[in-house]
């Protein structure tokens, strides 16, 4: 199989899937809120008052977009994620192939690699999480096949592959993606060599150090409302009951992000088509894949499926974990780890496409194999062109830049009003997204982390946000302003176009631009970060960066040694040759 073909096919799939998202502007959808210049702030570093839901992803973006404009960076991340995912699935399907029991090499060819890429990229998990804005989770999903291959090499050869030291932190940009990446690395990397296994464990701890350390520092607030488990449990999708929706990599809790094609017979046809192709390739895969690799793929599928099933079948148990065990809330979004279930079908589909091509000679076999390869696309056509325009790129109104200048910098923080989580601005074509005002300005900010779904309010975990809500509930505007200043709040920014309760806070107007109004409450008591937190998070960030820096240094050293005259004694030999 030409090494470039899966990359090309994955690029085609990515462009078809993203469509208008690659145009000028920003893709703003639910939790995916990118801004022109994201400022690094305490919450992004893990020393804020909120749980580290976007650690280290926001800090990474805030640093990189000082060099690469935010708009360009978002395009590169979205496109690169999908291309990396598809090419990785093809590489995994090819890399796990060995010698069959009959002694022949079980080559997959270009068709098999492209089939794996299609199954791994064009599926409900990718599409639904993309609309929901979980881009760090999808970055982790993209590196899973590559992590599997590199961890397997470490297991078999006992030598650390340097790219793994880069991919592990890349796959751990959020807690959910970090857990998935760690499970894949362990499934393929554990061996009887104690040194290799301990090395893998250390690398995984380093890759997940920022969010793990921040989570430990926030243990007191790391419990969630048990009612959220029922809300976040997986759902049926149209004609597919929840267990079958999970098997097809769908069933996400938020029905608003589900493509229309998933609610009818096309979803059934898609599941049947993938199962048929996977079934055709199962025997061939079993014969040509090593026992450890088979166990790894099957084990990951079972774990991902079991967690999704647990959230659906026993939400009360998951709710108890979230309420009683710090960090147990990681399990409440029960379909978050369904990405683990995508590796096995992608590999099986690759073998199935090859079986069809081998059994049916000539052009009919090629046509049949290509038709089966395109089943995921044909049965979820509305995923194309930015999920039928739902991922269209838009530009921020000029008032956001003016608001940013009016807010400026300072020791006091900002509260976003109305004190609600999501907005549906007309300039974003009415599509729902987290309030972008906070991220678009330079100061630290407090936003409401409570979630409202179908009139059910799920309280957030941030104690500072709760304190702000209590301050806004005081009877008089002056009382509200005084209490907010005590909490370190110096400014409010109100978006008049957003729905929510109108709460007046006493203060001096600073600017009114478009629908945004900035009000100064006066000097505030700055929030201080405990020195111990700063030290511990500094060590965690150092642990996260060291493997990447080490890999770069080792690669450079290897390149120098491999270069002519770069080995020891090279100059001495050159002198004698002269």
C-alpha positions in Angstrom: 0.0 0.0 0.0 1.5 3.4 -0.9 2.3 5.2 2.3 0.8 8.4 1.1 -2.6 7.0 0.0 -4.3 6.8 3.4 -3.1 10.3 4.2 -4.6 11.5 0.9 -7.9 9.7 1.5 -8.0 10.9 5.1 -7.5 14.4 3.9 -10.4 14.0 1.4 -12.7 12.7 4.2 -11.6 15.6 6.6 -12.3 18.3 4.0 -15.7 16.7 3.1 -16.6 16.5 6.8 -15.5 20.0 7.8 -16.5 21.9 4.7 -17.4 25.5 5.6 -15.5 25.1 8.9 -12.3 25.6 6.9 -13.5 29.0 5.6 -12.6 32.4 7.1 -13.7 32.9 10.7 -14.1 30.7 13.8 -16.2 27.5 14.3 -18.2 28.2 17.5 -20.3 25.3 18.7 -21.3 24.4 22.3 -18.0 23.9 24.1 -15.7 24.9 21.2 -15.1 28.6 21.7 -11.9 29.8 20.0 -11.0 33.5 20.0 -8.5 35.6 18.1 -6.0 35.9 21.0 -6.5 33.7 24.1 -4.8 35.1 27.2 -3.2 32.7 29.6 -4.8 32.8 33.0 -5.0 30.9 36.3 -7.8 28.6 35.4 -6.0 27.5 32.3 -2.9 26.6 34.4 -5.0 24.6 36.9 -4.7 27.1 39.8 -8.1 28.6 39.4 -11.2 27.7 41.5 -12.8 25.6 38.8 -12.2 21.9 38.1 -9.5 21.4 35.4 -11.9 20.5 32.6 -9.8 22.3 30.0 -6.3 21.6 31.4 -3.9 21.6 29.7 -5.7 22.3 26.4 -6.5 25.9 27.0 -3.0 26.7 28.2 -1.5 25.1 25.1 -3.8 27.1 22.8 -3.0 30.3 24.7 0.7 29.8 24.2 0.6 28.6 20.6 -1.7 31.3 19.4 0.9 33.9 20.3 2.7 32.6 17.2 -0.1 31.1 15.1 -3.2 33.3 14.8 -6.2 31.7 16.6 -8.2 31.4 13.4 -5.5 29.6 11.6 -4.7 27.4 14.6 -8.2 26.2 14.9 -8.3 25.2 11.2 -5.0 23.3 11.6 -6.2 21.5 14.7 -9.6 20.4 13.2 -8.1 19.4 9.9 -5.0 17.8 11.4 -7.0 15.9 13.9 -9.2 14.2 11.3 -6.3 13.5 8.9 -4.2 12.1 11.7 -7.0 9.9 12.9 -7.7 8.4 9.5 -4.1 7.8 8.6 -3.5 6.3 12.1 -6.3 3.8 11.7 -4.9 2.7 8.3 -1.4 2.4 9.9 -2.7 0.4 12.8 -4.6 -2.0 10.5 -1.5 -2.5 8.5 0.9 -2.5 11.4 -0.9 -5.3 13.3 -0.8 -7.6 10.3 1.5 -10.6 10.6 2.0 -13.9 8.9 -1.2 -16.1 8.6 -1.3 -19.6 9.9 -0.8 -20.8 6.3 2.5 -18.9 6.1 1.3 -16.2 3.8 1.6 -12.5 4.6 -1.8 -11.0 5.1 -1.3 -7.8 3.2 -4.2 -5.3 3.3 -3.5 -3.2 0.3 -4.6 0.4 -0.4 -8.3 -0.6 -0.2 -8.1 -2.0 3.3 -6.2 1.0 4.6 -8.7 3.4 3.2 -11.6 1.3 4.6 -10.0 1.6 8.1 -9.6 5.3 7.7 -13.3 5.7 6.6 -14.6 3.7 9.5 -12.5 5.6 12.0 -13.2 9.2 10.7 -16.8 9.1 9.4 -18.7 7.8 12.4 -21.2 9.2 15.0 -18.6 9.5 17.7 -16.5 11.9 15.7 -19.4 13.9 14.2 -21.3 14.3 17.5 -18.3 15.2 19.6 -17.3 17.7 16.8 -20.6 19.5 17.0 -20.5 19.4 20.8 -17.1 21.1 20.6 -15.0 18.4 22.3 -12.0 19.0 20.2 -9.4 18.0 22.9 -11.2 14.6 23.1 -11.0 14.2 19.4 -7.3 15.1 19.3 -6.8 12.3 21.8 -8.9 10.0 19.6 -6.7 10.8 16.6 -3.5 9.7 18.4 -5.0 6.5 19.8 -4.0 4.3 16.7 -0.5 5.8 16.7 -0.1 5.3 20.5 -1.1 1.7 20.1 1.5 1.1 17.4 4.3 2.8 19.2 3.5 1.3 22.6 3.5 -2.1 20.9 6.9 -1.4 19.5 8.2 -0.5 23.0 6.7 -3.7 24.3 8.2 -5.9 21.6 11.6 -4.2 21.1 12.2 -2.9 24.6 13.3 0.5 23.1 11.4 3.7 23.7 10.1 5.2 20.4 10.7 8.9 20.7 7.4 9.9 18.9 5.5 8.3 21.8 6.9 10.9 24.2 5.2 13.6 22.0 1.9 11.7 21.3 1.2 10.9 24.9 1.0 14.6 26.0 -0.9 15.4 22.8 -3.4 12.7 23.6 -3.9 14.0 27.1 -5.1 17.6 26.5 -8.2 16.8 28.7 -9.0 14.4 31.4 -11.2 12.3 29.2 -8.7 12.1 26.4 -5.9 11.4 28.8 -7.7 8.4 30.3 -8.4 7.0 26.8 -4.8 7.5 25.7 -3.5 5.8 28.9 -5.7 2.8 28.5 -4.6 2.3 24.9 -0.9 2.7 25.9 -1.3 0.1 28.7 -3.3 -2.3 26.5 -0.5 -2.4 23.9 2.6 -1.4 25.9 2.6 -3.6 29.0 5.2 -6.4 28.9 7.1 -8.8 31.0 10.1 -6.4 30.9 9.7 -4.5 34.2 11.9 -1.7 33.1 9.8 -1.0 30.0 6.5 -1.3 31.9 7.8 1.1 34.6 9.0 3.5 31.9 5.6 3.5 30.3 3.9 4.2 33.6 6.2 7.2 34.3 5.6 8.5 30.8 1.8 8.3 31.3 2.0 10.0 34.6 4.0 12.8 33.1 1.6 13.2 30.2 -1.4 13.5 32.5 0.4 15.5 35.3 -1.3 18.9 34.8 -4.9 17.8 35.0 -4.2 15.1 37.6 -2.3 17.5 39.9 -5.0 20.2 39.5 -7.7 17.6 40.2 -5.9 16.6 43.4 -5.7 20.3 44.5 -9.5 20.6 43.9 -10.5 17.5 45.7 -12.9 19.4 47.9 -15.0 20.5 44.9 -14.4 17.4 42.8 -17.8 15.9 43.5 -20.8 16.4 41.2 -24.6 16.4 41.5 -25.8 12.8 41.2 -28.7 13.9 39.0 -26.2 14.7 36.3 -25.5 11.0 35.7 -29.0 10.5 34.4 -28.7 13.6 32.2 -25.4 12.5 30.7 -26.2 8.9 30.2 -26.2 7.6 26.7 -29.4 7.5 24.7 -31.1 5.6 21.9 -30.8 7.2 18.5 -33.9 6.9 16.4 -34.6 3.2 15.6 -31.4 2.1 17.4 -31.9 1.3 21.1 -29.1 2.6 23.3 -27.0 -0.7 23.3 -27.0 -0.8 19.5 -26.4 3.0 19.3 -23.3 2.4 21.4 -22.2 -0.4 19.1 -22.4 2.0 16.2 -20.3 4.6 18.2 -23.3 6.8 18.8 -25.8 7.4 21.6 -24.5 10.7 22.9 -26.4 12.3 25.8 -27.1 15.6 23.9 -29.7 14.8 21.3 -29.3 18.3 19.8 -26.0 17.3 18.2 -27.2 14.1 16.6 -27.4 14.2 12.8 -30.9 13.6 11.3 -29.7 10.6 9.4 -29.1 8.9 12.8 -32.8 9.0 13.6 -34.0 6.8 10.7 -33.3 3.6 8.7 -30.0 5.0 7.5 -28.5 4.5 10.9 -29.7 0.8 10.9 -28.2 0.3 7.4 -24.9 1.9 8.6 -24.6 -0.4 11.5 -25.5 -3.5 9.5 -23.0 -2.5 6.7 -20.1 -2.1 9.2 -21.0 -5.3 11.0 -21.1 -7.3 7.7 -17.8 -5.9 6.6 -16.3 -6.5 10.0 -17.7 -10.0 10.1 -16.2 -10.8 6.7 -12.8 -9.7 7.9 -12.9 -11.3 11.4 -11.4 -14.7 10.5 -8.7 -13.2 8.4 -7.8 -10.7 11.2 -7.8 -13.4 13.9 -5.4 -15.6 11.9 -3.0 -12.8 11.0 -2.8 -10.9 14.3 -0.8 -11.8 17.4 -2.5 -12.9 20.6 -1.5 -9.8 22.6 -2.7 -7.4 19.9 -6.0 -9.2 19.6 -6.4 -9.1 23.4 -5.6 -5.4 23.3 -8.2 -4.4 20.7 -10.9 -6.6 22.2 -10.2 -5.4 25.7 -10.4 -1.8 24.7 -13.7 -2.4 22.9 -15.1 -4.1 26.0 -14.0 -1.3 28.3 -15.4 1.5 26.2 -18.7 -0.3 25.5 -19.1 -1.4 29.2 -18.7 2.1 30.4 -21.3 3.4 28.0 -23.7 0.6 28.9 -23.1 1.3 32.6 -24.1 4.9 32.4 -27.3 3.9 30.5 -28.2 0.9 32.6 -27.2 2.1 36.1 -27.2 5.9 36.2 -27.9 5.8 39.9 -24.6 3.9 40.5 -22.7 6.4 38.4 -24.4 9.3 40.1 -23.3 7.9 43.5 -19.7 7.7 42.3 -19.9 11.3 41.0 -21.4 12.5 44.3 -19.3 10.5 46.8 -15.9 9.8 45.1 -13.8 12.8 44.1 -13.3 12.7 40.3 -16.1 10.2 39.9 -17.8 12.7 37.6 -15.4 11.6 34.8 -17.7 8.6 34.3 -21.0 10.6 34.1 -20.6 11.3 30.4 -20.8 7.6 29.8 -20.2 7.7 26.0 -17.0 9.8 26.3 -14.8 6.8 26.1 -16.6 5.1 23.2 -13.6 6.1 21.1 -11.9 3.1 22.6 -14.5 1.0 20.7 -13.5 2.5 17.3 -10.1 0.8 16.9 -11.3 -2.8 16.6 -14.1 -2.1 14.0 -11.6 0.0 11.9 -9.2 -2.9 11.8 -11.9 -5.5 11.1 -13.4 -3.4 8.3 -9.9 -3.1 6.7 -9.7 -6.9 6.6 -13.3 -7.2 5.4 -12.7 -4.9 2.4 -9.7 -7.0 1.5 -11.6 -10.3 1.7 -14.3 -9.0 -0.7 -11.6 -7.8 -3.1 -9.9 -11.2 -3.0 -13.0 -13.4 -3.3 -14.7 -11.5 -6.1 -12.4 -11.3 -9.1 -12.0 -8.4 -11.5 -14.0 -5.2 -11.7 -17.1 -6.5 -9.9 -15.0 -7.3 -6.8 -13.4 -3.8 -6.9 -16.8 -2.1 -7.2 -18.3 -4.2 -4.4 -15.3 -3.5 -2.1 -15.4 0.2 -2.8 -19.1 0.3 -2.2 -18.7 -1.3 1.2 -15.9 1.0 2.0 -18.2 4.0 1.5 -21.0 2.6 3.7 -20.3 5.0 6.6 -20.4 8.0 4.3 -23.5 6.9 2.4 -25.5 6.1 5.6 -24.6 9.4 7.3 -24.5 11.8 4.4 -25.5 14.8 6.5 -22.2 14.6 8.4 -20.7 16.2 5.3 -20.1 19.9 4.6 -19.7 20.8 8.2 -22.5 18.6 9.4 -24.8 20.3 6.9 -23.6 23.7 7.8 -23.7 23.4 11.6 -19.9 23.9 11.7 -19.9 27.1 9.6 -17.2 29.6 10.3 -18.2 33.0 11.5 -16.5 36.3 12.4 -16.7 38.0 15.8 -18.5 41.4 15.7 -16.2 44.4 16.0 -17.7 45.1 19.5 -15.7 42.2 20.9 -12.4 43.9 20.1 -13.7 47.1 21.6 -14.8 45.3 24.7 -11.4 43.7 25.0 -9.7 47.1 25.0 -12.2 48.6 27.4 -11.7 45.8 29.9 -7.9 45.9 29.6 -5.7 44.3 32.2 -5.7 44.6 35.9 -5.7 42.7 39.2 -9.5 42.4 39.5 -11.5 39.8 37.6 -14.6 39.9 35.4 -18.1 38.5 35.8 -20.2 37.7 32.7 -23.8 38.7 32.8 -26.4 37.4 32.4 -25.0 34.8 34.8 -25.9 31.9 32.5 -23.7 29.4 30.7 -24.7 29.4 27.0 -25.5 32.0 24.4 -27.2 31.8 21.0 -26.0 35.0 19.3 -27.5 36.0 16.0 -24.0 36.6 14.5 -23.4 32.8 15.1 -26.6 32.0 13.2 -28.3 31.3 16.5 -26.1 28.3 17.2 -25.5 27.5 20.9 -22.1 28.1 22.4 -20.5 28.8 25.8 -20.4 32.6 26.4 -17.3 33.7 24.4 -17.0 37.1 26.2 -14.8 35.8 28.9 -12.3 34.1 26.6 -12.2 37.2 24.3 -10.8 39.5 27.0 -7.5 39.5 28.9 -8.6 39.3 32.6 -9.5 36.2 34.5 -13.3 35.7 34.6 -16.0 33.9 36.4 -18.7 32.2 34.4 -21.7 30.2 35.5 -20.8 26.5 35.3 -24.3 25.2 36.0 -25.9 23.3 33.2 -29.6 23.7 32.2 -31.1 21.0 30.1 -34.9 20.7 29.6 -35.5 23.1 32.6 -33.4 20.8 34.8 -30.6 22.7 36.5 -27.4 20.8 37.3 -25.3 22.8 39.7 -21.7 23.4 38.9 -18.7 22.5 41.0 -16.8 25.9 41.0 -17.2 27.3 44.6 -16.3 30.8 43.3 -19.1 30.7 40.7 -21.6 29.6 43.5 -20.4 32.6 45.6 -20.9 34.9 42.7 -24.4 33.6 42.1 -25.2 34.2 45.8 -23.8 37.7 45.6 -26.1 38.4 42.6 -29.0 37.2 44.5 -28.6 39.9 47.2 -31.5 42.4 47.4 -29.8 45.6 46.5 -27.4 46.6 43.6 -24.9 48.2 46.1 -24.8 45.0 48.2 -24.2 42.9 45.1 -21.3 45.2 44.0 -19.7 45.2 47.5 -19.9 41.4 47.7 -18.5 40.9 44.2 -15.5 43.2 45.1 -14.8 41.0 48.1 -14.7 38.0 45.8 -12.1 39.8 43.6 -14.5 41.0 40.9 -13.7 44.5 39.5 -15.8 44.5 36.3 -19.0 43.1 34.9 -19.6 42.6 31.2 -23.2 42.3 30.2 -24.4 41.0 26.8 -27.7 42.6 26.2 -28.5 40.1 23.4 -28.3 37.1 25.7 -31.3 35.7 27.5 -31.2 35.4 31.3 -32.3 37.2 34.4 -31.7 41.0 34.5 -29.6 41.7 37.6 -28.4 45.2 38.2 -25.0 45.7 39.9 -24.0 49.2 41.1 -21.0 50.6 39.3 -19.6 53.1 36.9 -20.1 52.5 33.2 -16.8 52.1 31.3 -18.0 51.3 27.8 -21.0 50.4 25.8 -20.3 48.8 22.5 -23.0 47.2 20.5 -24.7 44.7 22.8 -21.8 44.6 25.3 -21.7 46.9 28.3 -18.7 47.1 30.6 -19.2 48.4 34.2 -16.5 49.0 36.8 -17.4 48.0 40.4 -14.4 49.8 41.9 -11.1 48.4 43.3 -11.5 44.7 44.3 -9.7 42.4 46.7 -7.5 40.3 44.4 -7.8 36.6 44.6 -4.5 35.0 45.7 -3.2 31.6 44.7 -1.7 29.6 47.5 2.1 29.3 47.1 1.9 25.5 47.5 -0.5 25.3 44.6 1.8 27.3 42.4 4.8 25.1 43.2 2.9 21.8 42.7 1.4 22.9 39.4 4.8 24.2 38.3 6.2 20.8 38.9 3.3 19.2 37.1 3.8 21.4 34.0 7.5 20.7 34.1 6.7 16.9 34.1 4.4 17.4 31.1 6.9 19.4 29.1 10.0 17.3 29.9 9.1 14.2 27.8 8.5 16.5 24.8 11.7 18.3 25.3 13.6 15.1 25.9 12.2 13.6 22.7 13.3 16.7 20.7 16.8 16.6 22.2 17.2 12.9 21.6 16.0 13.2 18.0 18.5 16.0 17.4 21.3 14.0 19.0 20.5 11.0 16.8 20.4 13.2 13.7 23.8 14.6 14.5 25.3 11.1 15.1 23.8 9.9 11.8 25.2 13.0 9.9 28.5 12.6 7.9 31.3 13.4 10.3 28.9 13.6 13.2 30.2 10.4 14.9 33.0 10.4 17.4 36.4 10.5 15.6 34.9 11.7 12.4 37.2 14.8 12.3 40.3 12.7 13.1 39.6 10.4 10.1 39.0 13.3 7.9 42.4 14.8 8.9 44.2 11.6 8.0 42.3 11.3 4.7 43.6 14.7 3.8 
